[in-house]
Amino acid sequence: MASESLSSSVNAKDRAASILETNGFILSATIGSGSYATVKSAYSQVHKTKVAIKIVSKKKAPDDYISKFLPREIQVVKLLKHPNLVCFIQSIETTNRVYIAMELAENGDLLDFIKGHGAVPEAQTGVWFHQFVDGIEYCHQHGVVHRDLKCENLLLNKNNVLKITDFGFARNGMLSADSNRPKLSETYCGSYAYAPPEILCGIPYNPMLSDIWSMGVVLFTMMFGRLPYDDTNHKILLHQVQKPPVFPPGKNVTEDAKDLMCRILSPAKRRIQMDEIRKDHWFKRIAPKVNKKLSVQNKKESKVEVVEPEAINNDSTKSKQGGTEKGALDWKPEKEEKKKKATNKTKKETTPQ
């Protein structure tokens, strides 16, 4: 019986490899796994670079994930193209599996970085938070809300550029056609530790303001090396989020940074929006020295100066990769951009996004 099971597993792996090879992907090591999905690194013969392949088992995954959330995720990421979003490349569906090819983020997720290094220095926090704002603002401008922003869903590529991933709870079409205002949502999703008071109270909410709250939780976690709220007890959590955040003593965090966190982690009626974040004193003060914002049409990697607190282990890639069917085949891997840069001696300029 055991030998039959082993044989079946080997055959399944062979079939997966054969299907992917037909589409130009050569499978390599497993870099993450869950209850119904595995993520493997692979080499794309089309792009001449390493990518990530998420393999979802239809037999093991919940029915609502296969019928609702996975198709919605694929639909959303096909619409999006930004330097601070993990780039979807292609999806392949068979009778038993869905294969999703996407950009590989070699340096793992932000949560593991914080666990390994502690609180992120202010200069590096500024770089990553600017990239975070750029990516989410782009989503919101296109009517897309993420609804599951957390440190685990923020990846770092080999140049330590922040990449937003996991659009499983995302929705598009969330701007009203007549007023261009966000539509209210009644789906209460995401992680408790990153959820705003309105979600915890179970009332209809503005999902864009909800994303901004989650961004504030991420900012706090980067600067203090710990979450601002205790999510082990719902009653205590609900009490905590309705008050200003409590800052741990002994941390060298500037007052203007604390002020921004307080303005974000506020009740929905007083919570600042994306344009107000961009005008904030700390946000402008901590702006990276080089911040090349790219337009939607620009296919190049974001060339933002990255301040590295410590060397990062390039083998810490996690399974939080997002994906979709053929879409971004015009994606240019970073090494190609480096070749172009080497031949271009012109002075760098900042272009508006």
GIKAWO-V962874 format. One record per residue. N is the residue number from 1. NEAR is the number of other C-alpha atoms within 12 Angstrom. D_LAST is the distance of its C-alpha to the last C-alpha in whole Angstrom. Layout:
BEGIN
n & near & d_last
N & NEAR & D_LAST
N & NEAR & D_LAST
END
This chain:
BEGIN
n & near & d_last
1 & 7 & 59
2 & 8 & 57
3 & 9 & 57
4 & 10 & 56
5 & 11 & 53
6 & 12 & 52
7 & 13 & 53
8 & 14 & 50
9 & 14 & 48
10 & 14 & 48
11 & 14 & 48
12 & 18 & 45
13 & 22 & 43
14 & 16 & 44
15 & 19 & 43
16 & 33 & 40
17 & 25 & 40
18 & 16 & 41
19 & 24 & 39
20 & 35 & 36
21 & 20 & 37
22 & 16 & 38
23 & 27 & 34
24 & 25 & 33
25 & 34 & 33
26 & 29 & 35
27 & 33 & 36
28 & 21 & 36
29 & 20 & 37
30 & 23 & 36
31 & 31 & 33
32 & 25 & 34
33 & 22 & 36
34 & 19 & 36
35 & 16 & 39
36 & 23 & 38
37 & 31 & 35
38 & 30 & 35
39 & 37 & 32
40 & 40 & 33
41 & 35 & 31
42 & 34 & 32
43 & 28 & 31
44 & 31 & 29
45 & 19 & 31
46 & 23 & 29
47 & 27 & 26
48 & 18 & 28
49 & 23 & 27
50 & 32 & 28
51 & 43 & 26
52 & 44 & 27
53 & 46 & 30
54 & 44 & 30
55 & 46 & 34
56 & 37 & 35
57 & 30 & 38
58 & 23 & 39
59 & 18 & 43
60 & 19 & 41
61 & 23 & 38
62 & 17 & 39
63 & 15 & 39
64 & 14 & 37
65 & 23 & 34
66 & 25 & 35
67 & 15 & 35
68 & 18 & 33
69 & 23 & 30
70 & 38 & 30
71 & 27 & 29
72 & 28 & 27
73 & 35 & 25
74 & 41 & 25
75 & 29 & 24
76 & 36 & 21
77 & 44 & 19
78 & 31 & 20
79 & 32 & 17
80 & 41 & 14
81 & 35 & 13
82 & 39 & 10
83 & 43 & 11
84 & 44 & 12
85 & 44 & 14
86 & 42 & 18
87 & 47 & 18
88 & 44 & 21
89 & 42 & 23
90 & 37 & 26
91 & 36 & 29
92 & 31 & 32
93 & 27 & 35
94 & 19 & 38
95 & 14 & 41
96 & 19 & 41
97 & 28 & 38
98 & 36 & 34
99 & 41 & 32
100 & 45 & 28
101 & 46 & 27
102 & 48 & 23
103 & 49 & 22
104 & 49 & 24
105 & 44 & 23
106 & 33 & 26
107 & 30 & 26
108 & 39 & 27
109 & 40 & 25
110 & 45 & 25
111 & 32 & 28
112 & 32 & 30
113 & 33 & 28
114 & 31 & 29
115 & 20 & 33
116 & 19 & 33
117 & 22 & 32
118 & 21 & 32
119 & 31 & 30
120 & 35 & 26
121 & 29 & 26
122 & 35 & 24
123 & 28 & 22
124 & 31 & 21
125 & 38 & 21
126 & 34 & 18
127 & 38 & 16
128 & 44 & 17
129 & 49 & 16
130 & 41 & 13
131 & 44 & 12
132 & 42 & 14
133 & 41 & 12
134 & 37 & 9
135 & 42 & 11
136 & 44 & 13
137 & 34 & 10
138 & 30 & 9
139 & 38 & 13
140 & 35 & 14
141 & 27 & 12
142 & 29 & 13
143 & 27 & 17
144 & 34 & 17
145 & 42 & 19
146 & 46 & 20
147 & 43 & 23
148 & 39 & 24
149 & 45 & 22
150 & 40 & 24
151 & 40 & 25
152 & 31 & 26
153 & 39 & 23
154 & 47 & 21
155 & 42 & 21
156 & 43 & 21
157 & 41 & 21
158 & 29 & 23
159 & 29 & 21
160 & 36 & 20
161 & 41 & 17
162 & 46 & 17
163 & 48 & 17
164 & 49 & 17
165 & 49 & 20
166 & 41 & 23
167 & 42 & 22
168 & 33 & 26
169 & 34 & 26
170 & 40 & 23
171 & 38 & 23
172 & 32 & 21
173 & 26 & 21
174 & 29 & 21
175 & 24 & 20
176 & 16 & 23
177 & 12 & 23
178 & 9 & 25
179 & 9 & 23
180 & 14 & 20
181 & 19 & 21
182 & 28 & 21
183 & 25 & 25
184 & 23 & 27
185 & 28 & 28
186 & 19 & 31
187 & 21 & 31
188 & 26 & 32
189 & 30 & 30
190 & 29 & 28
191 & 27 & 30
192 & 34 & 32
193 & 36 & 31
194 & 39 & 28
195 & 44 & 29
196 & 47 & 29
197 & 37 & 32
198 & 33 & 31
199 & 37 & 31
200 & 31 & 34
201 & 21 & 36
202 & 16 & 35
203 & 17 & 34
204 & 21 & 32
205 & 30 & 28
206 & 33 & 25
207 & 44 & 23
208 & 40 & 19
209 & 42 & 21
210 & 48 & 23
211 & 45 & 20
212 & 44 & 19
213 & 47 & 23
214 & 44 & 23
215 & 48 & 20
216 & 45 & 22
217 & 41 & 25
218 & 41 & 23
219 & 48 & 22
220 & 41 & 26
221 & 38 & 27
222 & 39 & 25
223 & 34 & 27
224 & 33 & 30
225 & 31 & 31
226 & 27 & 32
227 & 34 & 31
228 & 33 & 32
229 & 36 & 34
230 & 23 & 37
231 & 21 & 36
232 & 13 & 40
233 & 14 & 41
234 & 20 & 40
235 & 17 & 42
236 & 18 & 41
237 & 26 & 37
238 & 25 & 37
239 & 19 & 39
240 & 25 & 37
241 & 36 & 33
242 & 25 & 35
243 & 19 & 35
244 & 24 & 33
245 & 30 & 32
246 & 21 & 35
247 & 25 & 34
248 & 19 & 36
249 & 8 & 38
250 & 8 & 38
251 & 20 & 34
252 & 18 & 33
253 & 28 & 29
254 & 22 & 28
255 & 14 & 29
256 & 19 & 26
257 & 32 & 24
258 & 30 & 27
259 & 26 & 26
260 & 37 & 23
261 & 39 & 25
262 & 30 & 27
263 & 32 & 25
264 & 36 & 23
265 & 41 & 26
266 & 30 & 28
267 & 28 & 29
268 & 28 & 27
269 & 16 & 28
270 & 16 & 27
271 & 31 & 24
272 & 29 & 21
273 & 32 & 18
274 & 32 & 14
275 & 19 & 14
276 & 20 & 17
277 & 32 & 16
278 & 23 & 13
279 & 16 & 16
280 & 25 & 18
281 & 20 & 20
282 & 28 & 20
283 & 33 & 17
284 & 22 & 16
285 & 21 & 19
286 & 27 & 19
287 & 29 & 15
288 & 27 & 15
289 & 21 & 16
290 & 21 & 14
291 & 30 & 10
292 & 27 & 9
293 & 31 & 5
294 & 26 & 5
295 & 21 & 5
296 & 25 & 8
297 & 15 & 10
298 & 20 & 10
299 & 25 & 13
300 & 29 & 13
301 & 39 & 13
302 & 38 & 11
303 & 30 & 13
304 & 32 & 14
305 & 24 & 17
306 & 31 & 19
307 & 24 & 22
308 & 23 & 25
309 & 20 & 28
310 & 17 & 30
311 & 16 & 30
312 & 25 & 29
313 & 21 & 31
314 & 20 & 30
315 & 22 & 32
316 & 27 & 31
317 & 36 & 29
318 & 39 & 29
319 & 38 & 30
320 & 43 & 27
321 & 50 & 25
322 & 48 & 23
323 & 47 & 24
324 & 41 & 25
325 & 28 & 27
326 & 25 & 26
327 & 25 & 22
328 & 28 & 20
329 & 25 & 22
330 & 18 & 20
331 & 33 & 19
332 & 29 & 19
333 & 35 & 21
334 & 29 & 20
335 & 19 & 23
336 & 18 & 22
337 & 19 & 19
338 & 17 & 21
339 & 14 & 24
340 & 16 & 21
341 & 17 & 20
342 & 11 & 24
343 & 10 & 24
344 & 11 & 22
345 & 9 & 23
346 & 9 & 20
347 & 7 & 19
348 & 15 & 15
349 & 14 & 13
350 & 17 & 9
351 & 15 & 7
352 & 12 & 4
353 & 21 & 0
END
